[in-house]
């Protein structure tokens, strides 16, 4: 059986973006039974097939059944499953060229997604992914031509479309994350070469989404944009995520001072960044545009960037609506802190104006020793692997100067798979975790 690809048009039925991957995964496994049957017959089912089904099924009951079945298998050791996850799912031949009208569904709402896939695409090699966010009044498709001619054959370009370019909302944030996962499932992407860029409103989205999900990206490239200074504390999340900023000195829509202040803040933090300020103008847009002349240098920057998937030190700043894994740490519970609404740039809340956020710094300071410093954090979780510590030996963890744990942390297939499903990132695999309460300081 062969799955055929048809472009969407007036006389064609629109398809979901994830279906080709799911079909190819089942075909590769040689399965003619349902996902539930596969879980029940786990003993006779290939381990790899079960793992990929667990990672992709959307049925909660099937997830639980599959996970239990995998964990019970004698061949499902931590090492064996980890090797499978690092290798990645099988990728077959996929459509190439300009795919300007794909569809992706987020929170039961469809969005347009425009893709540029190299004509020479091969499912056996890794490709860098650039996610580009458009400005107000534009679409993702409008950005394809400008980028395509200057990207080499090693890049896949994904340009989602969001109404009015309102990339500063939680739904838009979910769309960007879903875009990355969907493209990864369909095409072979290097997890250490995923970039987020955007122009104008799209640049605002690149800042906001990039700061909240920095461990996912090898670099950010916001253009002609900026953020309110009440959000500056989240720049601390970019400790290991370089930024390439472009802005026009004659921009009358987004004043150049916005990017100048951001560059100065990154400089004060000692974080990696490049700031490019141009004086060009456009007949229609004035100084508020992205000059084509700037793109070659930006692409060269992309060429040289590689994510450090498991850095030895992390800084994470969170509001109450973003208590999600951040690399190998997660803030679980906090004191009373700011919480963003659906609008990620909400300025009406006093706690946001006062920058009342939670902060955690975690660092591997020696062999099997991790030091954690917190502010407004009540509980946190560490996710660990052999890149951070030797899991066969005792680990010492201090929290705010006090020893909060000393002992063995046992790797588990269950933990490995749950985190792999949540993150969908073969570069960040964590078979062990530990949740700790923060000692309360005397008032």
N, C-alpha and C positions, 0 to 999 in steps of 0.2 A: 504494500500500500504506500502511496506517495502523496504527501500533502502538497497541494498546489497553492500558489500565492496569486491573489488577484488584487490590483490596486483598487482603492475605494473610488467610486464615481457615482453619477446619478442613477445608473442602472445596476449597481452592485450593492449587495448588502454589506454594511459596515461590520467589521470584525473586531473582536477584542485583541489588544496588542499581545497578550500573554499566551493566547491559544497555540501559536506555532511551536513555542517551546514545550508546552505541556504535551502536545501530540508527539513531538520528536522524542521526548523523554520516554514516553510509554512505548513507542516503536523501538527505540534503542534497547529497551529492557526486554523486548520480545514478549510483552504481556498481553494476554487477551482476557484477563480477569479484572475485576473492579478493584479500586484501592482498598476497600474493606476486605475483600477476599484475599488480597495480597497480604494484608496485615495478619489475617487468620492463618494463612498458609506460609508464615514467615520462615519456617524451617526449610522449606524447599525453594524459597525465593532468593535471588541473588541479593547480597548485602547492599551493593551499590544501588540497585533499583529501589530497595526499601528506603534507603537514606534519601534519595532524590525525591521520592514520593512524599516522604515526611516533610521535607523542606518546602514543597510546593503546594500540597493540598490545602484547600481553604476550609475544609470541614473540621470543626473543632473536635468532634467525636472521633473522626478518623485520625486526627493528629495524636490524640491520647492513645488510641489502640495501636497505631504504628510505633510510637515511641516505646510503649511497653514491650512490643514484639521484638524490636531491635535490641533493647537492653538485655533481653533474655537470651539472645543468641551467643553461643560460645565464641564465635568468630568476630563479634562486635567488641573488640578491645578498643581502648582509648587510642592506641597507636594506629590501628587499622582504620578506624573511622576518621581520625585526624588526617591520615594520608589521603583518604577519599575526598575529604572536604578541600584539602589543599590543591588537589588535582583539578577540582571543579567539575561541574556537570558536563555531559557530552553536548557538543554543539554540532549541528548539521549545517548544510548549506542554507543560506537565507537570502532574501532579496537584497540587492545592492543598488547603488546610485542614489538619486534623490527620491525619498519617500515623503512627500510633502503633506500627506493627509492621513496619517495614522490616527489611531484612537487609543486613549488610555482612560480607564475608569478609576476614580478616586472618590471614596465615600458615596458610591452609587451614582456619581455624576460623571458623564463623559467629557473629556477634553481632547482637543486636537494636539497632535505631536508630530513635528516635522523632523525628519532624519536625513543625514547625509552619510552614506556608507561607501567606503572606497570600492571602486570597481574591482580592485584586486583582492578584496576581502577573502581570507582563508580561515576556516574554523579551527585551524591548528595553531594559529599564532595569536599573541595578545595585542590588543589595540588600546590606545589611550582614548578616553571619553571626555568631551567637553560639553557641558550643559550650559546653554546660553539663554538668558532671560531677556525678553524684549521690553521696550519701554511702552508708555501709555500711547494708545492709538496705533500700535503695531501688532503684528502676529509673529509667532515663531517662524513661519514660512518665510517672512520677509527678511530674516537674518541668514537664510541658507546661502544665498549667492555671495554675500559679502565675505563670509568665512570660507566657503568651500574652495574657492580658487587659490587660497593661500595656505590651506592645511595640506600636509603631506598625506601619503597613502597609509600612514600609521595612525590616523585619527578618525574616530567616529564622532559626529556632531549631533546633539539632540537639542531641539528647540521647542519646548512645550509652549502652548498658548494659554494665557490666563486672562479672563475678562478685565479690561481697562488697565492691564498691567499692574494689578494690585498685589504685587509679590510680597507685601508686608502683612499678609494674613496667614492664619494657621492652615487654611485649606490650600493656599498656594504652597506653603512649606511642605505639606503632605504630597502635593503634586510633584514637586522637585524630587523628593525622596523616592516616590513611586516610579518616576522616570528613570532614575539611576538603576533601581532594581529590575525594572522591566527590560531595559536595554541589556543589562548584564545577563539576564536569563536567556535572551534571544541571541545575543552576539558575545563573542569572547573578548572580555574587557580585562585589562590589567588593573587589579584592584588598587595598585599603588600609583596609578596615573589617571585619576578622576579629578576634573577641574570644574569649578563653578564660576561663570562669568555673567555679566549683565550690564545693560546700558540704561541710564536714567532710573526709572522705577525698577527696572531689572537689576541695576547696580545696588539699589537699596536692598532688594531681595538677596543678592549675592552676599552682602554684608551680614544681614540678619540670619539667613539660613546657614551661611558659612560659619558664623560664630557659634551658633547653637549645635552644629554638627561637624565641627572642625576635624575630628579624627577620620571622617570619611574622605576628605579631599586632600589632594597633593598640592593644591594652591587655589587662591581666589583671585579673580580679576574684575573688580568693580570699576565701571566707567561713568564719568559725569554724574556722580551720585554723592550720597552722604547719609549720615544718620544723626539723630538727635543726641546731644552729649549725655543725656540720662542713660543711654545705652552703651556708653563707652566702657563700663566695667566688663562687658562681655568680650571686648577685644583681648582680654587676658586668656581667653580660650584658644587664641591663635598662636600659642607658644611654639608649636612645631608645624604651623601651617603658613607658608609664605604668602604674601599678598603683592599683587602688581596693580597699582592704582594709576588710572589715566583720567585727566581732567583738563578742560580748556580754560585758559585764563580769562577769556571773554564770554564765558558761559553766563547768560542772563536768566536761565531757568533754575539751575542748581548752582549757586555761587561757588566759585572755586575754593573759597575759604573752608567749605565743608570737607573737602579732601585734604586740604593743607593741615587742618586740625587733626584729622585721622592719622595722617602720616607722622605728625609730631608726636601723637600719643603712642604709636607703634615704636617710634624711635626711643621714647622715654622708657618703654617696656624692654627695649633691647631685642625686639622681635624682628625676624627677617621680612623686608619689604622693599619694593621699588616704587618710586613715585615719578610719574611722567606728566609734566604739564606742558601743553602745547598752546600756541597762539593762533591756530587756524580758525577760520570761520566758514560757514556753509551758507549758500544763497537762501535756503529755506529755513535752516535751523539756527542760524547765527553761530555762536560759539558752543551751543549745546548739541554736540554730535561726536561720533567716534570716527576720526580720520582713518581712511584706509592706509595711509602712510605709517600709522602706528602698529598695524597688525603684524608685519613681519618680525619686528623685535619681540612682540608679545608671544608669537608662535615659537621663536627661538627660546624664550624663557620656559614655555611649556615643555619644549624638547629636553630641557635640562633638569626638570623637576621630578623628583620621586618621593612619594610619601614614606615616612618612617612609620610602619604599621603599629609597632609596639614600642613607643618611646619610653625611656627609663624615668621620665618626669612628666607630669601632667598638671595643668592648672584648669579648674573648671569653675565657672561662675554660673549660677542657675537662678531663675525665678521659679515660682511654685508650679507653673504649668509645663515645665520642661525637665522634670525629674526622670530623665532617661539615661541609659548607659552612655558614657562619654569615654571612648577608649576602654581602658581596663578599670575604670572607676564608675560608681553611680552614687549620687546623693539620694538617699531614700526618704529621710524625714528631716524637717528643719524647724527652727523657730518661726514665728510669724514673719513672712517675707512677701515681697511684691509678687503678684500673679498677673500675667498678661491675659487680656481678653482675646477674642478671635482676631482682633486687630493687634498685630505684634508691635505697633508703635503707639499704643495707647498712652497719652500724656496726662490724662485726667486723674489718675490714681496718685495720691500723695506718696504712697510707698515707692512708686516708680520714680516720682520726682526726687525723692530722698535717696534713691539708689539702694533700697533695702533688699539686697540679694544675698544668697548663700554662696560661700566660697570654700573650695577644698583644693589643697595642693598635696599631691602624692609623688613620692620619689624613692627609687631604689638607691639607697645610700651605701650599700655594701653587700657582700654575698649573703643572700637570703634575709636581707634586712630592708624593711620598707618604713619610711617615716611619713606620717600624714599630719597635715596642719589644717584646721578647720575654722570657719567663722559662720555662726548661725546654723550649724549642722548638728542634728541630733543622732542620726544613724546613716551609715554608708556601707557600700559593698565593694569589695575588690574582686576582680576577675583575673585569674592568674594562669600563666602557662610557663613553659620552660625558657622562653625568652626573657622572663623577668626573674624567676627563682628556680632553684632545684627542688622540684616537688617531692623528691625522695628523702629530703632532709627537713628538719624543723625550720620554720619561718618565724622571724620576729617582726612584729608590727607595733610601732608606737603611734599613739594619737595625742597630738598636742603635748608631746614630751613625756607621756606616760606609756609604759608597756601595756598594750591592750590585748595582745595575743602572742603566744609562743608555743609552737607545736607543728605537727604534720597536717598538711591540707591535702586530702586525698583526691586525685583526679577522678572524675566520673563521666561515663559516656552520656548519661542523662543531662548533666550540666553542659557538656560539649555541644550536644545536639540542640538543646533549647536555645543556647546563645547563638548557635549558627543559624537557626531559623529566624531568630529575632533580628540579627544583624545582616544576614545575607552578604557576608564579607569574608572570603576565604583568607584574607590577610590578617584577620583578627579572630583567632580560635582560642577559646578559653575553656579548658576542661575542669577547672577548679574555681570555687568562689568562697568568699567568707564575708559574712555580714557582722558589723561591729557597731555597738553603741558608743557615742562620744561621751567621755566623762564630763559631767556638768561642772562648770566653774562656780565657785561660791559667789553669791550675789552680794 
